[in-house]
Amino acid sequence: MDFRKATDALFDRVTHEELAEKLHVSVPTIRQARLANGSLAHRTPPEGWEGAVRAIAESRIRHYQRLIGHLAEPKRG
């Protein structure tokens, strides 16, 4: 694995779109639920958000474990 591929994997991030897709809601719904409770545009978080956040976090863990594994492999050539 070269420097660029490794750092691309390291800098990979979770997006509003990914969470919205997992919850079957719109991106604005995610953004509004993240607003401060006192905000006029604040909305209640979507049902099942805890499970969706956990699933995405577990996916990120696996992503970084794969990256660690690739970096631990002996260099070839």
Backbone bond lengths (Angstrom), bond angles and torsions (degrees), N, CA, C in turn:
res aa  C-N    CA-C-N  psi(-1)  N-CA   C-N-CA  omega(-1)  CA-C   N-CA-C  phi
1 M - - - 1.458 - - 1.526 107.13 -
2 D 1.327 115.95 131.24 1.455 118.88 179.74 1.535 111.23 -90.91
3 F 1.324 115.44 172.35 1.467 121.97 -176.32 1.525 112.31 -56.59
4 R 1.322 115.77 -46.05 1.471 119.07 -177.09 1.528 111.91 -63.51
5 K 1.337 117.33 -46.62 1.462 120.48 179.32 1.532 110.91 -62.64
6 A 1.329 116.06 -41.51 1.464 119.88 -179.46 1.524 111.60 -64.56
7 T 1.329 116.70 -44.05 1.466 118.62 -178.73 1.526 111.68 -74.97
8 D 1.330 118.06 -30.58 1.470 119.68 172.79 1.529 109.42 -59.25
9 A 1.330 116.50 -45.09 1.468 120.88 179.39 1.526 110.87 -65.85
10 L 1.326 116.40 -39.08 1.464 120.39 179.73 1.527 111.66 -64.28
11 F 1.326 117.08 -40.45 1.460 121.76 -175.78 1.524 113.64 -86.49
12 D 1.327 117.53 -1.49 1.461 121.38 177.56 1.528 108.48 -58.45
13 R 1.327 117.58 139.81 1.464 119.47 -175.90 1.522 111.93 -136.54
14 V 1.307 114.98 164.66 1.458 122.30 176.34 1.533 107.55 -85.93
15 T 1.321 116.52 138.03 1.463 120.77 -178.68 1.523 111.26 -111.90
16 H 1.323 114.78 163.78 1.462 120.29 173.03 1.525 110.00 -57.95
17 E 1.328 115.67 -37.94 1.459 121.14 -179.00 1.528 112.07 -62.22
18 E 1.329 116.53 -40.55 1.461 120.36 -179.84 1.527 111.35 -63.51
19 L 1.324 117.03 -44.62 1.465 120.22 178.77 1.524 110.74 -67.33
20 A 1.314 117.36 -41.70 1.468 120.76 178.90 1.525 110.87 -59.97
21 E 1.324 116.25 -43.03 1.467 119.90 179.50 1.527 110.58 -63.62
22 K 1.319 116.84 -43.17 1.462 121.45 -179.40 1.533 110.99 -61.47
23 L 1.327 116.73 -35.73 1.468 121.89 -177.99 1.530 113.33 -92.64
24 H 1.333 116.71 -4.63 1.476 121.65 -178.49 1.527 111.07 59.74
25 V 1.337 114.75 44.52 1.468 121.24 176.53 1.523 108.05 -131.70
26 S 1.319 116.24 175.45 1.463 120.32 179.62 1.533 111.03 -84.99
27 V 1.324 115.04 160.02 1.467 120.53 176.19 1.533 110.31 -61.72
28 P 1.347 120.07 -42.51 1.460 118.59 176.92 1.543 113.05 -57.92
29 T 1.326 117.53 -33.23 1.465 120.46 177.53 1.526 109.90 -61.72
30 I 1.331 116.75 -42.92 1.467 121.27 178.40 1.518 109.58 -63.81
31 R 1.305 116.62 -46.97 1.474 120.57 -177.87 1.524 111.48 -63.35
32 Q 1.321 117.04 -41.07 1.465 119.77 179.67 1.520 111.45 -67.86
33 A 1.305 117.77 -36.07 1.461 120.99 179.10 1.528 111.25 -68.80
34 R 1.321 117.12 -23.39 1.463 121.27 179.06 1.522 113.04 -84.53
35 L 1.308 118.03 -11.22 1.467 121.07 179.28 1.536 110.54 -66.82
36 A 1.307 115.38 158.25 1.470 120.82 177.36 1.523 109.81 -58.74
37 N 1.323 116.40 144.88 1.471 121.39 -177.20 1.525 113.25 -54.57
38 G 1.305 119.03 -33.21 1.458 121.68 -178.26 1.516 114.39 -80.53
39 S 1.302 117.64 -8.48 1.456 121.76 -177.54 1.529 110.70 -69.19
40 L 1.327 116.33 142.32 1.469 120.62 179.94 1.524 112.32 -63.83
41 A 1.329 116.84 -30.86 1.463 120.46 -177.60 1.534 112.60 -88.72
42 H 1.332 118.15 -3.14 1.474 121.05 -178.37 1.526 110.81 -60.42
43 R 1.322 115.42 139.68 1.457 122.56 176.10 1.521 108.70 -127.76
44 T 1.315 116.27 156.93 1.458 122.21 175.98 1.524 108.67 -65.20
45 P 1.332 117.96 139.39 1.470 119.56 177.79 1.533 111.01 -59.39
46 P 1.325 117.02 149.71 1.461 120.51 179.76 1.532 111.48 -61.81
47 E 1.308 115.30 147.72 1.459 120.79 177.28 1.526 109.30 -60.88
48 G 1.315 116.10 137.50 1.451 121.62 178.81 1.518 114.46 83.65
49 W 1.329 116.55 12.37 1.461 119.05 -175.93 1.526 112.55 -62.42
50 E 1.334 117.42 -33.68 1.469 119.68 -178.07 1.527 110.93 -61.75
51 G 1.319 116.84 -46.12 1.458 121.18 179.45 1.519 112.11 -64.23
52 A 1.318 116.12 -39.13 1.460 119.94 179.93 1.524 110.98 -66.96
53 V 1.321 117.11 -43.26 1.465 120.68 178.48 1.527 109.67 -63.38
54 R 1.323 116.29 -42.30 1.468 119.82 178.81 1.524 111.18 -61.79
55 A 1.332 117.37 -45.24 1.465 121.39 -179.03 1.530 110.79 -61.66
56 I 1.317 116.98 -41.89 1.463 120.05 178.89 1.526 110.13 -67.88
57 A 1.330 117.86 -40.81 1.470 121.29 178.29 1.528 110.40 -62.16
58 E 1.329 116.81 -42.43 1.471 120.23 177.96 1.526 110.88 -63.67
59 S 1.312 116.69 -37.06 1.456 121.25 177.18 1.529 110.70 -64.43
60 R 1.323 116.49 -40.94 1.475 121.37 177.37 1.522 110.73 -63.69
61 I 1.334 116.31 -39.90 1.467 120.08 177.59 1.522 109.90 -59.18
62 R 1.336 116.81 -47.25 1.466 120.56 179.26 1.535 110.73 -62.11
63 H 1.322 116.64 -39.68 1.469 121.98 178.01 1.529 110.19 -57.99
64 Y 1.324 116.59 -48.71 1.462 120.00 -178.31 1.529 111.70 -71.96
65 Q 1.317 118.02 -31.30 1.465 120.00 175.38 1.533 110.46 -64.54
66 R 1.340 116.70 -39.82 1.472 119.84 176.74 1.528 110.21 -64.06
67 L 1.329 116.77 -42.23 1.464 120.59 178.27 1.528 110.31 -59.99
68 I 1.314 117.02 -46.37 1.465 121.52 178.02 1.525 110.31 -58.56
69 G 1.322 116.20 -43.64 1.460 120.41 179.36 1.524 112.18 -61.58
70 H 1.341 116.77 -43.28 1.455 119.94 179.09 1.523 110.86 -63.42
71 L 1.319 116.21 -40.05 1.465 119.41 -178.70 1.529 112.30 -71.96
72 A 1.323 117.56 -22.89 1.457 121.83 179.70 1.533 112.11 -82.69
73 E 1.343 116.30 -15.96 1.469 120.20 179.46 1.525 109.87 -66.44
74 P 1.335 116.22 142.99 1.465 118.75 177.29 1.526 110.59 -62.79
75 K 1.316 116.02 142.61 1.476 120.38 178.17 1.512 109.98 -70.63
76 R 1.321 114.96 141.75 1.463 120.62 178.31 1.523 108.61 -106.41
77 G 1.324 115.66 142.06 1.456 120.52 174.73 1.434 111.45 80.68
